[in-house]
Amino acid sequence: MTSPDHVSTHDAPEDVRNENILIYVDGNLVPREQAVVSVYDSGFMLGDGVWEGMRIYDGHIAFMDDHIDRLLEAALYIDLEIGKTREELVQAIHDTLAANGMTNDAHIRMMVTRGKKRKPFQHPHLSVFGSTIVIIAEHSQPDDSVIGRGIRLHTVPHHRGLPLTQDSKLNSHSKLNCIIALNHALRAGADEALMLDPFGFVNTTNACNFFIVKKGQVWTSTGDYCMNGITRQKVIDLCRANDIPVFERNYSLVDTYSADEVFLTGTFGAQTPVFEIDGRVMGGAKAGPVFHKIRKLYKDLILQDAK
């Protein structure tokens, strides 16, 4: 399904230290091979849970307050009682990092599900044992060679749905729609899937938020049908603060194919250039000046956030 030169926005060199990490499972820090949840767990059984991904730079978790805010908002929306305060969740993250001696170039994934169920059915009242909380922290440094190689996208027929079905702003464990889209793109020889909204406007990829640059202007979707990423919002804010015209708007593939630059945003890779969409070479197959300016501004913002 994938080609030998397949790349991803989550590419990172293998790190042997990850074989011996300790993982937080419901208050216990256990070796990787012993980090398990019940087959009756709501997350395993039904995708009933929410999660957040974070990165640590030089001893500081970037934009952690924003990520915890989003986790708590998602839990409230799905009526999931986490059973821990905000402060306790933050402490659990720091405990996990400390147990693994991680102070830089680490990726954190915090997952909260409705917990173990009494019977294997979807009714939330069957989750009688409290939530399940898992925190995986791995040594993981983005592969900078992706900046030089770029990402290839393929527009897929699987779109991001209306909030009436499942709101794409919800960072839930139910990612099957995105996985199906990604598989479609992989079979077409691309690296990730470009997904449209219900009305045919360009929306997002299966894993990242999507931006184009046209005549010095930065465009992204309205945000109505995609995950409103923390990095996405930081890029929009940086553009506004640095006199880079930025627009959240509806636009089509007609606009996209003629873009001067294309890039993706996400917590792991920050910003990643796109060199090809549907077989069309974008931006001369190189990262453009607006991309590099935003990337530098973002790195500076991370340093400011750590102060």
Order of alpha helices (4+ residues) and beta strands (2+ residues): beta-beta-alpha-beta-beta-alpha-alpha-beta-beta-alpha-beta-alpha-alpha-beta-beta-beta-beta-alpha-beta-alpha-beta-beta-beta-alpha
